[in-house]
Amino acid sequence: MEGLIMAAQLLLGLSILVGLHELGHLLTAKMFGMRVEQYYIGFPPKIFGFRYGETEYNLGAIPLGGFVKITGMIDESLDTKKLSEEPKPWEFRSKPAWQRLIVMMGGIIVNVVTGIIIFIFLTYKYGDTYIPRDEVLENGIVAYDLGQEIGLQTGDKILKVNGEEYVKFSDLTSANVLLADDAYYTVERNGQTLDIPVPTGFLDKFSDKEAARNFIQVRMPFEVGELVEGGNAEKAGLRVGDKVLSVDGKPIAFFHELRDVLAEKKNTTVMIEVYRSDNSAIENQVAEPVTLQVDVNENGNIGFYQKPQIALGRTEYTLAESIPQGTSDAFNIIWVNVRAIGKIFKGEVSASKSLSGPIGIAQIFGGEWDWVRFWRITGLLSMVLAFMNFLPIPALDGGHVAFLSYEMISGRKPSDKFLEGAQKVGMVLLLGLMTFAIFNDIFKAFF
């Protein structure tokens, strides 16, 4: 079922983005009087379609892209039959270079605008809830395997990242931090201040979807939250609001300590000491701890959800504030991609671990349908799609933009034969990249 939900979210997200991208080309082409023969979401074979005016609108069975066919344009269809004839007034090739440039930029512009609108809406609607830096300094971190690998330790209090103070915990694991040159954390450990460098290529470790939770987390003081109905904790008499003090005599202050102890006590019975603020009926009497005998199941659980005892930060945005913030968040995605590609070319980041195809993107959406998460990822993909399409690779919009820019600057138009050859080379490159991405996804998923 999770696989179906992942696939459904991927198909819906890509259909929206590809449909809007191609609509950008269609509308700008029609604006300049160009004839648009076909508009496709997906690739043939056709599932269904209809004709409106001069244009046939279709939904294709292969949901990995889309296209518009503009009369007189050398595109992925490689339909060059009419190029030997004199250009007609409604053809792409008969229009001024600046108009053709706007048409080729139309899809990219629409994707950028779409991404910005999505992030503005999410910012305005949901604001930002986060773990503040003060809580990190108060409680310290839990260092899991990846954190320990670079030298972090549980209990460290991270003071700065790359020499700068941060605002929220998520800043510590942002792509901007991990992509920085000579990145490092400044921590307080046992009264000493230390710099912990982030090794070159460490971002490769985050190619696994479980990597982020295997890096660092804030140590969480907690109390007992919701009880699992009929679970061992409920049967033993644990109550909502209880604060766990110890397990079999081992002191417990944070949730990860409880989890680690219970993992060692699978299929056994433990003595859990809790503080219960209402366990005394005598006014002004100091409450005594309550000791309960609780069975631990085979998964190391006893049947309750933690209620973290930390003060979360919350930022609300007005619509006026959401516009610059959402726009900044959207363009930051492009900046991260630029830096990531630079790292790949430098050999500091592995292409095989950084690039994802349809399977990897579907896994990012996740196996549960969460509309906030769906739109956040769709907004991210919209900006990535705009960036990737702007790359000066033949067969991408950016390839056409490069040739048109050359034409406008030099005053000389590349020959149709050259453009046809460049289109073929670009298609081979793109098909090779897509094949690599798909097989890379399969390899990462199963090996």
N, C-alpha and C positions, 0 to 999 in steps of 0.2 A: 504493500500500500504506500509506503514511504517513497518508493521509486516512482510510482504513478504521480504522486503529488509533486515530486521534484520535476518530473517531465512536464507536467501540466503548467507549472509556474514558468519553466523555461520557455515553453512554446508560447504562452500568453505574453510574457515579457518581450521576447524577441519579435513576435508578431506586431505588438504595439510599436516597438522601436523601428523595425524595418518598414512597417507601413507608413509611419510618420516621415522617416528618412526619404523614402521614395516619393512620398507626397510633396516633400520640399522640392525635389527635382521637377515633378509634374507641374506644380503650380507656377514655378518660375519660368518653365518652358512655355506654358500657355500664356503667361503674362507678356512674353515677348513674341507671341504669335507663332511659336513652333508647334508642329503637329506631333502629338504623342500617340503612338499607335497602341502600345500596351502598358498596363500597370500591373505588376505582379507582386504579391506577397508570397514568398516561397518560390520554388522553382518547379517547372513542369515535371511530370504530367499534371494537367489542370484538374482540380477537384470540381470547381464550378466557377462561373464567370458571367458577366453580362456586358453589353455594349451601351455606352452612353455618349452620344455625339460621335466624334471621330475616334474615341478611345475605348479599348476593351479592357475591362477590369477583371482580374483573375486571382484566385487563390490556388497556389500550387501545392503538390503533395510532399515536396521536399522542403521542410521548414527551416532551412539554414541560410536564408537571405531573401533577396528580392531584387527587382529591377524595374526600370521604365525604359521602353524602347522609343526613342525620339528619332523621327525621320531625319536621315542625313547625318547621323552620328555613328562613329565607329566605336562600338561598345562590345560587351561580352558575347553578344549574339554573332559577331563577326559577319553580319549581313552587309556585304559591300557591293551587291549587284547594281545598285543605282548610283554608285559613286562615279561611274564613267559618264553619266549624263550631266547636263548642265544643272546647277543647283536651283531648286525651286524656292520661291520667297519664304515658304513655311518650313524649310529645312534648317536643321541645326547649323550646318556648315555655311549657310548663306548669311548668317547673322554676324554682327560685329563681335570681335573677340571679347569685349567687356561684358556683353550679354551672355555669351557662352560661359564665361567665367562665373557669372552669378548663378547660372543654371547648375553648374558643377558644384558650386559651393552651397546650393540650396539645401541639399540633404544634410550636410554637416551643420549648417546654421540651425536647421530645425532640431537636430539632435542636441545641440548645445542649449537651445532655448528650452527644450523639453526637460533636460537634466536640471537646469536652473529652476524652472517652475516647480518640479518635484521637490527639490531641496528647500525651496522657499516655503512651500506648503507644509512639508514635514516640520520645518523649524517653527512656523507659526502655530501649527496645530498641537505639536507635542513638546516643543521646547527642548530642553536638555537636562536630563537627570544623570548625576555622576557622583563618583566617590571623590571627595575633595582631598587635596594634598595634606591637609591637617590630619585627616584620618590615617593616611599612610605614615605620617610622622608619629602619630599617637600609638598605632598598633604594630607597625612594621609589616613586612611581607612574608608570605610563604614562598620559598624558592623550590620549584619542582625540578624535574630532570634537566630541562633546557636552561633554567636559571642557574642551577648548580654548575652546569657545564661551562658557563662563562665566569664563574667565581662568585655569584651571589649566594647568600645564605639566608635561611629562614631566620627572621628576627631583624634583618637589616632594615634600616630606615633610609629610604632613598631621598636625599636632600635636593639633588639637581640632576638634570639630564643634559649632556653636552654643555655643561657649565652654566646652564640657565635654570632658574626656578620654573616649575610647571604649575598648572592649575588643577588638573584632575588626573586621576590614576590612569585613565586611558591614554593620556599623553605619553606615558612611559613606553607603550607598545605600539605607538603609531608608526605608519610607514615612513613618515618624515624623519623619525628618530632612527629607525633601523636602516634607512638608506643613506644617512649622513656619513660623510667621510670621518674616520677616526671617532666614531660615536663612543660615548662612555657614560656610566652612571657614577654619581658621587653619593656614597652611602656613609651612614654612621653605624659603626659596629663596635659594641663594647666600649663606647666612649671615644673611639678613634674615627677619623674621617679618612675614607679610602676612595680611590678612583678605580672603577671596574670597567675595563675596555670591552667593547662589543667587537668580536672578531670579524674580519672581512668575510663576507659570504654567509654571515649568520642568518640573513633573511631567508636563505634556502631552507632552513629548518622549519619555516612557517608555511611551507607548501602543503603540509598535512593539516587537514581541517581541525585536528585535535591539538595542534601545536600551541595555540594561544593559551589554552587552559593547562598546558604542560610547561608553561614558562614561569610566570609569577602571579600571585594574587595577594590581595590585602588580607592580613590576619583578621578574622571575624570574631569579635566577642558576640555571644548569642544567648538566646533563651529558647525554650521549647515553643515552637509555633504550632501549626496545625498537626493534629494526630491522625495517623492512618486508622480509619475505622476498623476495629477488630484486630489491630496490630498488636505486637508484643508490648510496645510502650503503653498503650491504652490498658491492656490487660494487667500490667504491673502496677498501674495507678499513677503513671506520669501525667502531669496536667499542663495545659497551655500556660505559659508564663514561668514555669519552673526554670531555674538556672542550674545547669550541671556543674558540680564542684569537683567531682572525682569519679573515676571508674576503677574498681578494685584497688582503691587507695592511691591511684595515680592522679595527680591534680590536672584539672582541665580548665583552661582559660579561653581557648579559641576552638572554633568548630573543626578545623583541620586536625587538632589534637584528638578530639573525640572520634573523628572518622578513622584516624590511624590506629587508635587503640581497639576500636570495634573490629577493624579489619583483621587484627591479630587474634580476635576472640570469636571467630565464626563458629557457629554451632555449639556455643557454650552458654552458660548462665553467668552474668556479671552482677556485681553489687554497685549500683549507681547512687551516689550521694548528691542530692539536689537541695538548693535553697528555695523555699516556698514562702513568699512574703506573707501569705495569709494563713500560715499553719499555727498561729497562736491566737487564742480568743481573749487573752489577757492584755489589756491596754498597757503600752510602754514596755512590754516584755520582749526581750531580744528573741527573734525567731530562731529555733533550732533546726539544723539540717535534717532532712528526711532521707532515709536510706531505702532503696527499692531493689528488689531482685528481678532482673530483666533478662529474658532469653534473647540471644543474638542469632539472627538467621544465617543461612549459608552465604548470603551476599554481604555480611558484615553490617546489616541494618537492624534497627529495633523498631522502626515504624513511626517516625515523626519528621516534620520539616522544620528546619531552623528558622528563627526570626532574628536576622542580624541586628546587632545593637550598635549601629554606627549612624552618624548623621549624614545623610545624603545631601549633596548640593543640588539646587534646582534653579534653572534660569528660564524665565518666560520671556517671549519676544512679542512685541507688537508687530503688526503687519509691516510698518515702516522699518523696524529693526530686522525683521526676517528677510527683507530683500537683500541687503548687503551681506548678512550672515549666510543665507542660503546660497547666494552667488559665489561667495568665497569658498564655501564647502564644495560646491560643484567644480570650480576651477582648480581647487587643490588636488582633485583626482587626476586632472590632466598633468599637473606638475609632478605628481608622484609617478605617473607613467613615464614621463620624460626622464626622470632621474633613474627609474628602474631600467629603462632601455639603455641608458648610458652605462649603468653598472653591468648589464649583460655584455655590451660591446667591450668593456674593459676586462671582462672575464671574472669580475668580482661576484657575480650572481649567475647561477646556472639557468640557462634558457629552459631546459627540460623540467626544472622544478618550479619555474616562475610562470610558464605559459600554460593556459588551460583551454580546452576545447569545450564542446557541448556538455560532456559528462561532468567535467570539473565545474562548469558554471551552474549546472543543475544542482550539484552538491552544495554550492554556496547558498542557493535558495533554501535548501533544507527540506526535511521530510514532513514538516508541519506547515499548514497554510496560515501564515501570519501576514495580514495585509500591510502593516507598517514595514515589516522586513521586506516584503515583496516590492513595495514602492521604493524603499531605500536602495535595494539592489538594482532595480530597474533604472533609477536615476543614475546610479554609478555606471551601469552598462551603457546608458545613453551617452555619457561623457566619454567613456572608453571607445565606443563606436565612432563618435565624432573624431576623436584623436587618431584612431587607427585609420580611418578613411582619409584623413588629411596627410598621411604619410605619402611621400612622392614615389609611389610604386605604380607602374603602369597597370591598368585595369581597376585601380582604386580611384576614387574621386581626386585624391591628391596628385595622382599621375597626370590626370587631365589638367588639373590646376597648374602643374609645373610646365606642361607644354604650352598652355594658353598664356602663362606669364612670360615664357620665352618669346612667344609670338608678339605680345604687346610691347615688350622691351626692344626686341630686335627689328620688329616690323616684318619678319619673315615667318610664314606659317610652315610647320613641318609637313612633309608630303603625306598623302593618304597612305602610301605604301609603308612609310616609316611608322605612322600611327598604328596601322594594322599589325605590323611586326611587333611593336612595343606592347600592344594589347595581348598578343599571343604569349609573349615572354612573361608579362605580368600574370596572366591566368595560370601559367605553369607554376610560377612562384607561389601564387595564392593557393592553388590546389595542393602543392607540396607542403605548404605551411599548415593547411587544414588537416591533411593526412597525418602530419607529424603531431599536431595537437590532439587529434582523436586517439591515435595509438599511444601517445604519451599519457593521456587520461586513463586509458585501459591499463597501462603498465603501472601507474601510480595507484590505481584502485585495487589491483590484484597481485601485485608483486612487491 
